Amino acid sequence: MSLTQAIRTVFQKPTQFTTTQNGQSHSNRLNGAQTDPQTRFLQSLGLLTGLGAGLASYAFLYEPFDVRLDTITIRLPRARGRIPEEGLTILHVSDSHFQGHDWRELPKVRRVRELTRHLQPDLLIHTGDFWHKESGLANVLALLQALPRPRLASFAVLGNHDYTCYDMTKAVARMWRAFQAEEQDRRNGHPSPRWKAPMKKADELLRFGKYVFNTPVEGKRTGRNNIGLLHDALERYGFQLLHNRGVDLRQNLGGGKQLALHIAGVDDYVEGEPDLAAALGQAPDDAPTILLSHNPDILQEPGLERTDLILAGHTHGGQIALPFLGPLHTQAGHITRDQAAGHSRRERIQLYINQGLGEGIPLRLGVPPQLTWIQLLPED
């Protein structure tokens, strides 16, 4: 029975039927007794409460552990003759957000190992937020060990949580203050007439809801992580950290196959010091260029003319997505709600956003954690 059918069953009137005994008709109800409105209301409330508790348990205890391996084919312009005709493969990982909670993080590591044990990608890429805070280092090391070794190279960029610790408990209050400041500017400091107060309050709450859904959540910065520990770990496991720089991959693959691809990476858009000019300064005109950026908001910056594909994370796909509404939040200011995960285009630039392995808050609903197997092919 679907959720809609179950709710309809509770709210519909009980079935009535008529019997005849000794020449007299008697009206009866299913189950033998008429249900009064108060009882029906309590039944409905109980059902909805049970459904809510079930969804909350699913979002907390099941879906965050249901790591998926998704596949996608992306066709690159300027790639014919520069990558093999059968394609180049990338295993894209992002947003592990480990913080040392073994009971939540180690099952994900085991699932990653299980999903990838028979894979050998050409490139292994992680687009940042390896940890939520540095207490997650041991589990980050376990993840790096579980990932398959690539044929060619491993690359990474850093995310905002790699640099900074946040206290998210007062995030809504901080957003309310920021919203109020915007409202003051919108009204140019003029208060609304008193007779409009009730309508104004309802309208204000509606606008605040829209503001929350469409504005990156800003937690209070409480400290800095020891980024040197992460640098050392990545180097130990063979990752090249692309900190505002690029790398030319040019190689004779044998059998007449050539590889000519440029991989660039930019520092985090929020907590780092992103420098697109430095990252893309060596991008050639004769080969396709892939840019790694933790935050997809890098799309709004000028200087992306030579970029063919951006691989990003940060949004977690919204973490919670509802039917007909989609992701409740994107945590990015310059992408649309339907671009919060997966493949999209911004004019000629292609964008792929990974849903991530971890969570900012420990809930997922409709957006399971993800690894992505990308096959790059030359554009027709």
N, C-alpha and C positions, 0 to 999 in steps of 0.2 A: 504494500500500500504506500502511495506517495505521501509526502508531507501535506500537500494540498487536500488529498482525499481524506487523510486522517482528521484534519481540522474541520473539513466539511461534515464529516460523520458526527463529530461532537456537537456541532452547532445546529444540525438539522433536527426537525421535530421527530419525536419517537413515532414508530409505525403504529397505525391504528387499524383494527379489524373489528368486524361485527359477527356475533354469533346469535343464534336463536334458540332459546330454551323455553319450553312450555308456551310457545306462541309469543314470547316477548323478546325484543332485541336488547342486547347488552353490548355497550361499547367498551373495548378493552385496549390496553396499551401493551406494546412489546415489553417483556419482562414483568408484566403484570401490574404495573403502577405508573401513574402519571408523574413525570419528573418536573418539579417546580423550577422556575427560572433561576433561583438562587443555587440550587444543586447543579443545574447545567452550567452556570457560570463558574462554580468551583471546579467542576470536571474540566472545563475548558482551561481554566487557570492552571490546574495540575498538569494537563497535557503540555501546555506551552512551557511551563517551568521545567518539566522533564525533557522536552526537546532542547530547551536552552542549555540545560546541564549536560545533555548528551553532546551537543555541538561544542560546548566549551571543553569537555573532556577530549573529544576528537582533536580539536585544534591545539590542545596542550600536550596530549600524551600519544597521539598517533601520527598526525600529518607531519610534524617537524622531523620525524625519523624516517619518513617514507621517501628517501632520496631516489630520484629518477635519473636515468641517463637518456637524454633527449638528443635527437639527431636532426641536423639541418644542412642543406646544401646552399651555399652562397656563391654566386658567380661574380668574379672580379673583372672589371675592365682592365685593359692593357696587360692582361695576364697570359694571352696566347703566346706560346713559345717561351714563357718565363716561369711557368709552373707546369708540371706534367699534365698531359691531357686527361689522365685518369684522376687527377686531383691531388691536393695536399690536405692532410688531415690535422686538425687542432683539437685537443682536449681543453675546453675552457672551464675553469673553476673560478669561483668568486665568493667573497663575503662569508668566510667560515665563522667569523665572530667568536672564536673560542675564548673562554675566560677561566677554564679550569674546573668546569662542572662535568666531571667524568661521566656521570650517569646519563647525561644528555649528549655529550660530544663523542665519546668513544664508540657508541653504537653507530654514529654517522661515519666514523673512520672505518669501522668494519664493513659497513655497507658500501663505501667507496671502493675499498679493496675488492669486495665481491663483484662489483659492477665492472671494474676496469682490469681485472687480473689477466684477461686474455687480449687486452688492447695494447697497441704500441703506436701512439700518434707520431706524426712528424714533428709537431710542436706542442709543448705543454705551456699553458698560459694561465696565470692567476691575476685577476684584476682588483686585488686589494681587500682591505679589512680582513687580514689573516686572523687577527685576534680582536677581542672586545676590550681586553686589557692584558697587560703582559703576564698576568698569572695564568693565561692560557697557552704559554709557550710550549709546555710539554706536549699538549695535544696538537698544537700546530706541527711540531716535529713528527708526531705520529701520523698526521695527515700527509706530510711531505714524503714520509717513508712509504705510505700506502699507495701513493700515486705512481702510475707506470712511468718508466724512463722513456723519453722521446728519442726518435731517431736522430733529430737534428739539434734541437735546443729547447731550453726552458726560459721563459721570460715572465717578469712580474712588474707591477706598479703598486704603489702604496695608496691606502684609503684613509679617510679621516680618522677612523677608530685606531688605525695603526699608530697614529701620532697622539691622540687625545682620549682621555677618559671623560665620560659625561655622567651627570646625574639627571636622569629623565623623570624623576618623581614630580618635579615642579614644571615640567615642560608645558602643560596646558595653561598654567597660570602665567608663564612667560609669554605664551602666544596670545593670551587675553590682553596683556598689557601692550604688546605690539599692535594688536588689532585696535585697541582703544586709541592708541596714538594715531593710527591711520584714519580712524573715524573722526578724530578731532580735526585732522588736516582736511578731510573731505567736507566737513561742515564749516571750515574756516573759523573755528572757534565759537560759532553761534549755536546756542542750545535750542532744542526743538520746543515748540509751544507746549504748555502743560497739558492741553487737551489731547495732544497726540501721544502722550507718554505710554499708555498701554499698547497702542499699535507700534510705537517706536521700539518698545522692548522686544516684542515678538519678532519684528523685522530685524532687529539687531542680532538676536540669537540665531536667526536663519542665516544672516550674512557671516556670523562668526563660524557657523558650521561649514559653510562654503570655504571660508578662509582656512580652517583647519585642514580640510580635505585637499586644498590646493597649495599649501605652503609647507616647505620643509620644516619638520619639527626640530626645534633648537633646544637641546638640553644645556644644562649649566656645566661649563668646563670645570672639572675638579682636579685635573692633573695631567701630566704628560707621561706617555709610555717611553720605555728605554728602547728607542728605535734601533740602537746598535745591536741589541740582542737579536732582533729580527733580521737585520742585515747579515749577521754572521750565520744564522740558521739557513737563510736562502742561499748564501754562497756555498755552504757545506753541502747542500743538496742540488747544486748545479744550476741554480736560477741566476739569470742575469737581471739585475734590477735596472730598469730603464727609467732613470731619474732625469727627465727632461733631455733625453738623448735618443738616438736611433741607431740601428744596426743593419748593415747590408747583409743579406743572406744570398750569396752567389756561389753556386756549386755545380759541378758537373756530376750528375746523378748516374751517369753511365747509360749505355744503350741509346745515345743521342738525346738524352733528356737533360735539360738545363733548369736550374733554379735561379731566379733573379727576383728577390722580394725584399722590401724594406719594412722593418718592424720598428716602430717608434713608441715611446712611452712618455706620458706627462705626469708631473707630480699632482697630488690631490688638489682638487679645485677649491676646497674649503679650508683645510688645515695645512696644506703644503704651500709651496711657492711655484705654481705652474708657469712654465715658460714654453709656449708653443713654438715660438721662433727658434729656440734652441733645440726642442724636440724634433722639429721637422726641418731643421736647417740643412740637413744632408740628404733629404728625400730626393731621389733621382727623378728625372722626367721620363725615363725609359722603363720604369718598373712599377708595379702596383705597390701602394703603401698602406699598411695597417697601423692604426694608432690605438694604443692601449690607454684607457683613461678610466679610473675608478668611477668617477661621476659623469653621467651622460650630459650634464649641463655644459660641458666643454663645447657642445655643439653651437652655443651662442657666440663663441669667440671668433674673431676674424683670424685668418691665416690658415684655414683648413683646405685651401684650394687643391693641394696635392694629395689629400687623404681620400682613399677609396672606401675604407671600411674602418669603423670604430668599434672596438670591443670594450664593453663596460659592465658595471655591476651597480652597486649602491642602493638600488630601489627595492631589492628583494621581491620584485614583481608586485609590490604592494602588501605582501604577506597575507592580507585578507582580501578576498575578492568575492563579491556577492552576485548572484544571477541578476542580469539586466543592469546592474550598477557598475560592475567591474571592480578594479582595485579601489579600496577605500582611500588609499594614500599612495603617492608616488615618491615622496621624499626628494623630489627634483622640481625645480621651478620652470624648466624650459622644455619639457616634453609633455605630450598629451597623455591622458589616462590610458588610452589604448596602446601607447608606446612604452608602458611601464616594464614590459618584458618582451623578449623575442626580437624578431627582425622587423625593421622599418626603414624608411628612407627619408632623408631631408635633402630635397633636390637631388643632386647626383651622389651625395654621400650616403652610404649604407651604415646602419647602426644595428648592432646586436647587443641586447642587455640580458645577462644571465640572472636567473632568479636567486642565486646564492645558495649556500649550504646552511648557513646559520640564520639567526634572528636577532633583531634589536630587542624586541620583547618576545618571550618564549611562546609565541602563538603563530600558527599558520592555518589558513582555511581557504581551500580552493587554489592555493599557490604552493605546491610541494617544493621542497629543496631540490636543487638541480645541478647536475653536471651536463655539459653540452659537448657532443661530438660534432664538430663542424667539418664539412668537406668543402674545400675551396676548389672551384672549377673555373676555367677561363670563360669569360662572357662570350656568347655566340655573336 
